[in-house]
């Protein structure tokens, strides 16, 4: 998986207007943006009125693992990027992550292909590591970056993901191990 257009790693931000004919509009956001990225993941945090993005990498040749950092784009008023400095230890495979928003527990669920993590958003942003006992994914994270992997779907008390010819479930009731 590379950047689109091929060879380009972009740093711009766009919004899709759904009034009338859908139209893409480039946002002029201020602040500390994530910079040029590919493969980053994000969620919409409705309580904080913000987009939260995690991980990604600048390019396969320069930084294949990615910085593993977090940024938020405020959606109230003028769009502004801020860097989130979370407590705890987040995912180690920042360039192969997938994410979902858990509205019940107000947290960002991130899978790095090998392990599951939660970024608690209700107070001071804090990473937590889920116990491995409930993970239902293949043992190799490489299988999660194939064109046959779907984005995770959060339904009721679980996250579901299809990879190749298999489907995997992760329980949102899985305890933290940190």
Secondary structure by P-SEA (a helix, b strand, c coil): cccccccccccbbbbbbccccbbbbbbbccccccccccbbbbbbbccccbbbbcbbbccccccccccbbbbbbbccccbbbbbbbccccccccccbbbbbbbcccbbbbbbcccbbbbbcccccbbbbbccccccccccccccccccccccccccccbbbbbcccbbbbbbccccccc
